Amino acid sequence: MTKVTGTTKLLGVIGHPVEHSLSPVMHNAALAALGVDYIYLPFPIEPENLQIAIAGFAAIGVTGFSVTIPHKQAIMPLLSDITPVAQAIGAVNTVTRQNQQWVGTNTDIEGFIAPLQTTYQQDWSQKVAVILGNGGAARAVVAGCYQLGFAEIHVVGRNEQKLIEFRDSWGSSPIAEKLQVHTWPTLAKLIPQANLLVNTTPMGMYPKVDDSPLSAAEMSDLPSGAIAYDLIYIPQPTKFLQQAEKQGAIVIDGLEMLVQQGAAALKIWLQQETVPVDVMRQALRQHLGLV
């Protein structure tokens, strides 16, 4: 743990609840490895206290902070500047203090695409992405798939009205041209085409470890060699990824996205090009009992 002194600078994560957050584990491990005079703390902030909390952070000189549920959208009007990537997603997960102003961005795209870029370097321009769920996490995944250059991006959800709102929310952005939305019954046609299948729903998250967004029959049509990516990181592997692996799919769990989006945020706060990603990953794996 970083030694706290009278000059220690403050980073943290805001959310409600925030007790479950693993961000302090990985960030404090990285800060200690770097030997910098920072500490990263959890701040449980109820929605009605968000505005006063952000003003308080400015008053005490907080350097920056992560944003988790339920504040990712609500914080946007309280910031002086929002990066184009965060505007496109419609959510902020990272805030930094610059020139006496709060600047919001979103590192979830970077977190999502990092393992796809590093481990599975390939031409995505002829590939098809199928995304399960149409909540906030799906927005970062859609933007990430667009950034990678996927030919087709299909989002599947259970509520037709919410799907239409999701599609329309991209407006006239170039992402909208590649995006198609579908209700769940269409999955039978989409899964055989999928080169990348992503679960952005909470189905299968601890403690409901026997749940999966797909039945075994639905998953059986996933092509061998496709990539199945679950944003959930507890348990490892999820039922969804176990099903996919049986079909010969390559599997990626949500732990790497968590690490990579955190590393991207730390680079912004510390204003440096590299941070100890391996240390962050190892700290999380030890904390979760995976080593």
KEDO-717415 format. One line per field, with one value per atom (N, C-alpha, C): residue number from 0; z, x, y. Coordinates in steps of 0.1 Angstrom, whole numbers, plus 5000, padded with zeros to 4 digits. Atoms other than C-alpha are relative to their C-alpha. Layout:
! KEDO-717415
n <- (NUM ...)
w <- (Z ...)
u <- (X ...)
v <- (Y ...)
END
This chain:
! KEDO-717415
n <- (0 0 0 1 1 1 2 2 2 3 3 3 4 4 4 5 5 5 6 6 6 7 7 7 8 8 8 9 9 9 10 10 10 11 11 11 12 12 12 13 13 13 14 14 14 15 15 15 16 16 16 17 17 17 18 18 18 19 19 19 20 20 20 21 21 21 22 22 22 23 23 23 24 24 24 25 25 25 26 26 26 27 27 27 28 28 28 29 29 29 30 30 30 31 31 31 32 32 32 33 33 33 34 34 34 35 35 35 36 36 36 37 37 37 38 38 38 39 39 39 40 40 40 41 41 41 42 42 42 43 43 43 44 44 44 45 45 45 46 46 46 47 47 47 48 48 48 49 49 49 50 50 50 51 51 51 52 52 52 53 53 53 54 54 54 55 55 55 56 56 56 57 57 57 58 58 58 59 59 59 60 60 60 61 61 61 62 62 62 63 63 63 64 64 64 65 65 65 66 66 66 67 67 67 68 68 68 69 69 69 70 70 70 71 71 71 72 72 72 73 73 73 74 74 74 75 75 75 76 76 76 77 77 77 78 78 78 79 79 79 80 80 80 81 81 81 82 82 82 83 83 83 84 84 84 85 85 85 86 86 86 87 87 87 88 88 88 89 89 89 90 90 90 91 91 91 92 92 92 93 93 93 94 94 94 95 95 95 96 96 96 97 97 97 98 98 98 99 99 99 100 100 100 101 101 101 102 102 102 103 103 103 104 104 104 105 105 105 106 106 106 107 107 107 108 108 108 109 109 109 110 110 110 111 111 111 112 112 112 113 113 113 114 114 114 115 115 115 116 116 116 117 117 117 118 118 118 119 119 119 120 120 120 121 121 121 122 122 122 123 123 123 124 124 124 125 125 125 126 126 126 127 127 127 128 128 128 129 129 129 130 130 130 131 131 131 132 132 132 133 133 133 134 134 134 135 135 135 136 136 136 137 137 137 138 138 138 139 139 139 140 140 140 141 141 141 142 142 142 143 143 143 144 144 144 145 145 145 146 146 146 147 147 147 148 148 148 149 149 149 150 150 150 151 151 151 152 152 152 153 153 153 154 154 154 155 155 155 156 156 156 157 157 157 158 158 158 159 159 159 160 160 160 161 161 161 162 162 162 163 163 163 164 164 164 165 165 165 166 166 166 167 167 167 168 168 168 169 169 169 170 170 170 171 171 171 172 172 172 173 173 173 174 174 174 175 175 175 176 176 176 177 177 177 178 178 178 179 179 179 180 180 180 181 181 181 182 182 182 183 183 183 184 184 184 185 185 185 186 186 186 187 187 187 188 188 188 189 189 189 190 190 190 191 191 191 192 192 192 193 193 193 194 194 194 195 195 195 196 196 196 197 197 197 198 198 198 199 199 199 200 200 200 201 201 201 202 202 202 203 203 203 204 204 204 205 205 205 206 206 206 207 207 207 208 208 208 209 209 209 210 210 210 211 211 211 212 212 212 213 213 213 214 214 214 215 215 215 216 216 216 217 217 217 218 218 218 219 219 219 220 220 220 221 221 221 222 222 222 223 223 223 224 224 224 225 225 225 226 226 226 227 227 227 228 228 228 229 229 229 230 230 230 231 231 231 232 232 232 233 233 233 234 234 234 235 235 235 236 236 236 237 237 237 238 238 238 239 239 239 240 240 240 241 241 241 242 242 242 243 243 243 244 244 244 245 245 245 246 246 246 247 247 247 248 248 248 249 249 249 250 250 250 251 251 251 252 252 252 253 253 253 254 254 254 255 255 255 256 256 256 257 257 257 258 258 258 259 259 259 260 260 260 261 261 261 262 262 262 263 263 263 264 264 264 265 265 265 266 266 266 267 267 267 268 268 268 269 269 269 270 270 270 271 271 271 272 272 272 273 273 273 274 274 274 275 275 275 276 276 276 277 277 277 278 278 278 279 279 279 280 280 280 281 281 281 282 282 282 283 283 283 284 284 284 285 285 285 286 286 286 287 287 287 288 288 288 289 289 289 290 290 290)
w <- (5000 5000 5000 5000 4992 5014 4987 5022 4999 5001 5029 5008 4994 5037 4999 5002 5039 4986 5014 5002 4991 5008 4990 4992 5009 4960 5000 4998 4959 4986 5011 4933 5006 4994 4937 4990 5008 4924 5007 4994 4929 4994 5004 4928 5011 4989 4948 4996 4990 4959 4994 5006 4955 5008 4991 4982 4992 5008 4955 4990 5010 4933 5002 4999 4925 4995 5005 4912 5010 4990 4945 5001 5000 4944 4990 5011 4910 4999 5002 4911 5011 4990 4945 4998 5003 4934 4990 5011 4903 5006 4994 4923 5009 4992 4948 4992 5009 4920 4993 5006 4904 5010 4990 4937 5000 5000 4932 5012 4988 4960 4998 5002 4953 5007 4994 4969 4993 5007 4953 5010 4990 4975 4994 5004 4972 5006 4995 4976 4997 5002 4981 5000 5001 4968 4995 5005 4966 4989 5011 4935 5004 4996 4953 5005 4994 4967 4989 5011 4933 4998 5003 4926 5011 4989 4961 5002 4999 4961 4990 5011 4928 5004 4995 4942 5011 4989 4973 4995 5006 4952 4995 5005 4935 5012 4988 4969 5007 4993 4983 4990 5010 4951 4996 5005 4940 4985 5013 4909 4989 5010 4892 5007 4995 4897 4990 5009 4881 5004 4998 4877 4997 5002 4881 5002 4998 4884 5013 5011 4887 4994 5003 4879 4986 5013 4844 4991 5008 4827 5008 4991 4856 5002 4997 4860 4988 5012 4824 5001 5000 4830 5011 4990 4860 4996 5005 4839 4990 5009 4820 4986 5013 4791 5000 5002 4777 4987 5012 4752 4989 5010 4718 5002 4998 4727 5010 4989 4759 4995 5006 4740 4991 5009 4714 5008 4992 4741 5008 4992 4761 5015 4986 4794 5003 4995 4814 5010 4989 4834 5006 4995 4840 5000 4999 4852 5005 4995 4856 5001 4997 4869 4991 5009 4842 5000 5000 4845 5008 4991 4874 4995 5005 4855 4999 5001 4854 4985 5014 4821 5001 5000 4815 4987 5012 4791 5003 4998 4787 4995 5004 4787 4998 5002 4784 4986 5013 4746 4999 4999 4751 5007 4992 4777 4993 5007 4755 4988 5013 4723 5003 4998 4740 4998 5002 4742 4986 5014 4707 4991 5008 4693 5003 4996 4712 4997 5000 4712 4986 5012 4680 4989 5011 4655 4987 5013 4624 4993 5008 4597 5004 4995 4612 4989 5009 4581 4993 5006 4568 5011 4989 4603 5005 4995 4620 5015 4985 4657 5004 4994 4676 5015 4986 4709 5007 4993 4735 5011 4991 4755 4994 5005 4749 5011 4989 4781 4998 5001 4789 4995 5004 4785 4985 5014 4751 4991 5007 4740 4997 5002 4746 4991 5008 4729 4985 5013 4698 4994 5004 4696 4998 5001 4701 4987 5012 4673 4987 5011 4650 4998 5000 4659 4994 5005 4651 4985 5014 4617 4996 5004 4618 4989 5011 4587 5004 4995 4606 5015 4985 4642 5003 4996 4655 5015 4985 4689 5002 4997 4703 5014 4987 4731 5001 4998 4746 4998 5000 4746 4987 5013 4711 5001 4999 4722 5004 4995 4741 4989 5012 4710 4990 5009 4688 5006 4994 4713 5000 5001 4714 4986 5014 4676 4997 5004 4673 5008 4991 4701 4993 5007 4677 4989 5009 4655 4986 5013 4623 5000 4999 4635 4991 5010 4611 5007 4994 4637 4997 5002 4630 4986 5013 4594 5001 4999 4605 5011 4988 4635 4996 5002 4633 5013 4987 4662 4998 5002 4667 5013 4988 4692 5000 4996 4708 4989 5009 4683 4987 5012 4655 5002 4997 4673 4992 5007 4656 4986 5013 4623 5001 4998 4637 5005 4993 4658 4990 5010 4628 4992 5007 4612 5009 4991 4643 5000 4998 4643 5014 4986 4677 5006 4992 4702 5014 4987 4732 5009 4990 4764 5008 4992 4779 5011 4990 4800 5014 4987 4838 5002 4998 4832 5001 4997 4847 5010 4990 4871 5014 4987 4906 5008 4996 4926 4990 5008 4897 4989 5009 4882 4990 5009 4865 4989 5010 4843 4988 5012 4807 4992 5009 4782 4989 5011 4757 5005 4997 4759 4993 5007 4749 4985 5014 4717 4992 5007 4708 4997 5001 4714 4991 5008 4694 4985 5013 4662 4998 5000 4671 4992 5008 4645 5008 4993 4657 4996 5003 4659 5002 4996 4667 5014 4987 4697 5008 4991 4726 5012 4991 4750 5010 4990 4783 5009 4993 4801 5015 4985 4835 5003 4996 4854 5012 4989 4884 4997 4999 4880 4988 5012 4857 4999 5010 4834 5003 4998 4832 4992 5007 4820 4985 5014 4787 4993 5006 4781 5000 5000 4791 4988 5012 4765 4987 5012 4739 4997 5001 4746 4995 5005 4740 4985 5015 4705 4992 5007 4698 4999 5001 4703 5009 4992 4716 5010 4990 4749 5007 4992 4767 5011 4989 4801 5003 4998 4815 5009 4991 4838 4992 5008 4810 4996 5003 4800 5013 4988 4837 5002 4999 4838 4990 5010 4805 5001 4998 4811 5012 4988 4845 4997 5004 4830 4991 5008 4804 5008 4991 4831 5008 4992 4852 4992 5009 4822 4999 5001 4820 5013 4987 4857 5003 4997 4860 4988 5012 4825 4996 5005 4815 4991 5011 4786 5004 4996 4805 5015 4986 4837 5001 4999 4851 5000 5002 4836 5006 4994 4847 5015 4985 4883 5003 4997 4881 4998 5003 4865 5011 4990 4890 5014 4987 4920 5000 5001 4908 5000 5000 4901 5014 4987 4936 5009 4992 4952 4998 5003 4934 5002 4998 4943 4987 5013 4907 4998 5001 4914 5012)
u <- (5008 5000 5009 4993 5012 5000 4998 5025 4993 5008 5001 5008 4993 5018 4991 5007 5007 4999 5000 5014 4993 5006 4996 4988 5011 4973 4989 5012 4938 4994 5008 4922 4989 5011 4890 4990 5011 4859 4987 5013 4823 4990 5010 4793 4990 5009 4763 4992 4990 4769 5014 4986 4807 5009 4992 4818 5005 4995 4821 5011 4991 4844 5014 4987 4877 5011 4991 4892 5011 4989 4910 5011 4990 4927 5011 4991 4942 5008 4994 4949 5011 4990 4967 5012 4989 4988 5009 4992 4999 5007 4994 5005 5012 4988 5027 5012 4990 5046 5008 4994 5052 5008 4993 5063 4996 5004 5042 4991 5007 5025 4985 5014 4989 4994 5008 4962 4986 5013 4929 4990 5010 4898 4986 5014 4862 4991 5009 4836 4985 5014 4800 4992 5008 4778 4986 5014 4741 4996 5003 4725 4997 5004 4710 5012 4988 4745 5011 4990 4763 5006 4995 4765 5009 4992 4777 5013 4988 4802 5011 4990 4818 5006 4995 4820 5010 4990 4837 5013 4987 4862 5009 4992 4872 5006 4995 4875 5012 4989 4899 5011 4989 4919 5002 4999 4911 5005 4993 4932 4990 5009 4906 4993 5007 4882 4993 5008 4864 4985 5015 4826 4994 5007 4805 4985 5015 4767 4997 5009 4745 5003 4996 4765 5005 4992 4779 4993 5007 4752 4997 5004 4741 5011 4989 4776 5002 4996 4778 4996 5003 4759 5009 4992 4782 5015 4986 4814 5002 4998 4830 5003 4996 4842 4998 5002 4834 5006 4993 4856 4990 5009 4840 4997 5003 4843 4990 5010 4823 4987 5012 4798 4993 5005 4794 4993 5006 4788 4988 5011 4766 5003 4997 4784 5015 4987 4815 5004 4995 4836 5013 4988 4867 5000 5000 4870 5014 4987 4902 4999 5000 4909 5010 4991 4924 4997 5002 4929 4987 5011 4905 4986 5013 4878 5000 5001 4864 4998 5001 4869 4997 5004 4851 5003 4998 4860 4995 5004 4853 5010 4989 4880 4994 5006 4855 5003 4997 4861 5014 4986 4898 5002 4999 4893 4994 5006 4870 5008 4993 4891 5014 4986 4925 5003 4997 4924 4998 5003 4909 5012 4989 4938 5013 4987 4966 5001 5000 4957 4995 5006 4937 5001 4998 4952 4995 5005 4932 4992 5008 4913 4985 5014 4879 4990 5009 4865 4990 5010 4847 4992 5005 4836 4986 5013 4802 5000 5001 4797 4985 5013 4766 5001 4999 4760 4987 5012 4736 4998 5004 4719 5002 5000 4713 5000 4999 4722 5013 4988 4751 5013 4988 4778 5000 5001 4765 5005 4996 4771 5015 4985 4809 5004 4996 4810 4997 5003 4792 5010 4990 4816 5013 4988 4845 5001 5000 4834 5001 4999 4830 5014 4986 4865 5009 4992 4879 4997 5003 4861 4991 5009 4835 4991 5009 4814 4986 5014 4782 5000 5001 4772 4985 5014 4740 4998 5003 4725 4987 5012 4700 4995 5006 4676 4986 5014 4642 4989 5010 4624 5001 4999 4616 5001 5000 4609 5014 4986 4643 5010 4991 4660 5000 5001 4646 5006 4994 4656 5016 4986 4691 5005 4996 4694 4999 5002 4680 5010 4991 4703 5014 4987 4733 4998 5003 4716 5006 4994 4735 5015 4986 4768 5003 4997 4787 4998 5003 4782 4986 5013 4745 4998 5000 4752 5003 4996 4767 4991 5007 4743 4986 5014 4712 4996 5005 4690 4989 5008 4670 4994 5006 4646 5006 4993 4657 4997 5003 4639 5009 4992 4662 5014 4987 4692 5004 4998 4688 5006 4994 4697 5014 4988 4725 5012 4988 4746 5008 4991 4757 5009 4992 4771 5010 4991 4789 5014 4986 4826 5004 4998 4824 4986 5013 4796 5003 4997 4795 4988 5010 4775 5002 5000 4768 4989 5011 4739 5006 4995 4743 4997 5004 4730 5013 4988 4755 5010 4991 4771 4997 5001 4778 4989 5000 4758 4992 5008 4736 5009 4990 4764 4995 5005 4742 4992 5008 4725 5009 4993 4734 4990 5010 4718 4995 5003 4718 4998 5001 4705 5011 4990 4728 4996 5004 4707 5004 4997 4711 5016 4985 4749 5006 4994 4753 5002 4998 4751 5012 4989 4781 5011 4990 4808 5013 4987 4840 5010 4990 4868 4995 5006 4844 5006 4996 4853 4988 5011 4829 5006 4995 4834 4990 5009 4817 5005 4995 4820 5000 5000 4813 5014 4987 4845 4999 5002 4830 4987 4989 4827 5009 4992 4855 5001 5008 4845 4985 5015 4808 4994 5007 4783 5000 5000 4781 5013 4987 4818 5003 4999 4817 4993 5008 4790 5007 4993 4810 5012 4987 4842 4997 5004 4823 4998 5003 4815 5013 4987 4852 5003 4998 4850 5012 4989 4879 4992 5007 4868 5008 4994 4876 4990 5009 4863 5002 5000 4856 5011 4989 4887 5010 4990 4909 4995 5006 4885 5001 4999 4884 5014 4986 4922 5004 4996 4926 4994 5007 4900 5006 4994 4916 5014 4987 4951 4999 5002 4938 4997 5003 4924 5012 4988 4956 5010 4991 4976 4995 5005 4953 5003 4998 4955 5014 4985 4993 5007 4994 4999 5013 4988 5023 4995 5003 5025 4997 5001 5028 4997 5003 5015 5002 4997 5022 4987 5012 4993 5000 4998 5007 4998 5001 5008 4985 5014 4971 4992 5007 4960 5003 4996 4980 4993 5007 4965 4986 5014 4930 4999 5000 4937 5002 4998 4951 4988 5012 4922 4988 5012 4897 5003 4996 4916 5002 4999 4924 5015 4986 4961 5004)
v <- (4988 5000 5012 4988 5035 5007 4993 5054 5014 4988 5083 5011 4989 5117 5012 4987 5153 5005 4995 5157 4990 5011 5125 5006 4996 5132 4990 5008 5118 4996 5006 5095 4992 5009 5074 4996 5004 5059 5003 4996 5072 4990 5008 5050 4998 5003 5037 4988 5002 5011 5000 5001 5011 4990 5009 4986 4988 5012 4958 5004 4995 4979 4994 5006 4962 5011 4990 4995 5004 4997 5003 4990 5011 4969 5002 4999 4974 5013 4987 5011 5002 4998 5011 4991 5008 4982 5006 4993 5002 5012 4987 5034 4996 5004 5015 4995 5005 4998 5012 4988 5032 5009 4992 5047 5015 4986 5079 5003 4995 5099 5002 5000 5090 4989 5011 5069 5001 5001 5057 4994 5004 5054 4999 5001 5043 5011 4990 5071 4996 5003 5059 5013 4987 5088 4997 5002 5086 5010 4992 5101 5015 4987 5131 5009 4993 5140 5002 4999 5139 5014 4986 5176 5006 4994 5186 4992 5008 5157 5005 4996 5169 5014 4987 5204 4999 5003 5190 4995 5005 5171 5011 4988 5204 5007 4992 5221 4994 5007 5195 4996 5003 5191 4986 5014 5156 5001 5000 5148 4994 5007 5125 4989 5011 5097 4992 5008 5068 5001 4998 5068 4986 5012 5037 5002 4999 5029 5006 4996 5049 5014 4986 5081 5003 4998 5075 5010 4990 5096 5013 4989 5118 5010 4991 5133 5009 4993 5146 5015 4985 5180 5007 4994 5186 5003 4999 5186 5011 4988 5215 4995 5004 5194 4985 5015 5159 4997 5004 5142 4994 5005 5132 4985 5014 5095 4998 5001 5099 5006 4994 5121 4989 5010 5093 4988 5011 5066 5005 4995 5089 4997 5004 5080 5004 4997 5090 4990 5009 5066 5005 4995 5087 5015 4985 5123 5005 4994 5144 5015 4985 5179 5006 4993 5201 5015 4985 5239 5004 4997 5241 4996 5005 5223 4984 5015 5187 4997 5005 5169 4985 5014 5136 4993 5008 5108 4986 5014 5071 4991 5010 5044 4986 5014 5015 4995 5005 5014 4994 5004 5012 4986 5012 4985 4988 5011 4965 4995 5004 4965 4995 5004 4960 4985 5014 4922 4995 5004 4920 5005 4995 4941 4993 5006 4925 4985 5015 4888 4995 5006 4884 5010 4990 4908 4995 5004 4905 5011 4990 4924 4997 5001 4930 5005 4993 4947 4991 5009 4916 4992 5007 4905 5005 4997 4904 4999 5000 4914 4999 5001 4903 5003 4995 4920 4998 5004 4907 5011 4990 4935 5014 4986 4972 5010 4991 4989 5009 4991 5013 4993 5007 4987 4997 5003 4978 5012 4988 5014 5000 5000 5011 4989 5011 4978 5003 4996 4991 5010 4990 5021 4993 5007 4997 4992 5008 4974 5009 4991 5004 5005 4995 5016 4989 5010 4982 4998 5001 4984 4988 5011 4956 5004 4997 4953 5002 4999 4947 4999 5000 4954 4998 5003 4937 5000 4999 4945 4993 5008 4921 5002 4997 4929 4994 5006 4918 5010 4990 4951 5008 4994 4964 5015 4985 5000 5005 4996 5002 4998 5002 4988 5011 4988 5015 5012 4989 5041 4999 5002 5026 5003 4997 5027 5015 4986 5062 5010 4992 5075 5003 4998 5073 5011 4989 5099 4998 5000 5107 4996 5004 5094 4989 5011 5070 4987 5013 5043 4995 5004 5043 4993 5006 5032 4985 5014 4999 4992 5006 4993 4995 5006 4970 4995 5005 4962 4989 5011 4930 4995 5007 4913 4986 5012 4881 4988 5011 4857 5000 4999 4869 4993 5006 4853 4988 5013 4820 5003 4997 4837 5007 4992 4859 4992 5007 4835 4992 5006 4814 5009 4990 4846 5006 4992 4859 4996 5001 4863 5004 4995 4881 5000 5000 4874 5005 4993 4897 5000 4999 4894 5013 4988 4928 5000 5001 4916 4995 5005 4908 4985 5014 4872 4991 5008 4848 5005 4993 4873 4993 5005 4860 5008 5014 4848 4991 5009 4835 4994 5006 4815 4990 5010 4790 5006 4993 4816 5003 4995 4824 5007 4993 4848 4991 5009 4819 4986 5014 4784 4992 5008 4755 4998 5001 4751 5012 4987 4788 5001 4999 4786 4990 5011 4754 5005 4995 4775 5009 4991 4796 4993 5006 4790 4997 5003 4772 5011 4990 4798 5014 4987 4827 5004 4995 4849 5003 4997 4849 5008 4990 4878 5003 4997 4882 5011 4989 4915 4997 5004 4897 4994 5006 4888 4991 5009 4869 4993 5009 4839 4999 5003 4827 4985 4994 4813 5000 5000 4822 4989 5011 4797 5003 4996 4817 4996 5004 4812 4985 5014 4776 4994 5004 4771 5002 4996 4789 4992 5008 4770 4986 5014 4737 5000 4999 4750 5003 4997 4756 5015 4985 4794 5004 4994 4815 5009 4992 4831 5010 4988 4864 5004 4996 4873 5015 4986 4907 5006 4995 4909 5009 4993 4921 5014 4987 4949 5009 4992 4960 5005 4996 4961 5011 4991 4978 5014 4986 5006 5007 4994 5012 5005 4995 5014 5013 4988 5039 5012 4989 5060 5005 4997 5059 5008 4993 5071 5015 4986 5102 5007 4993 5110 5003 4998 5106 5007 4993 5121 4993 5007 5093 4989 5009 5069 4986 5014 5036 4999 5004 5021 4985 5015 4986 4992 5008 4967 4986 5013 4934 5000 4999 4945 5001 4998 4956 4987 5013 4923 4990 5010 4902 5003 4996 4922 4996 5004 4915 4985 5015 4878 4995 5005 4874 5003 4996 4893 4991 5009 4871 4985 5014 4839 4992 5007 4831 4995 5005 4824 4992)
END
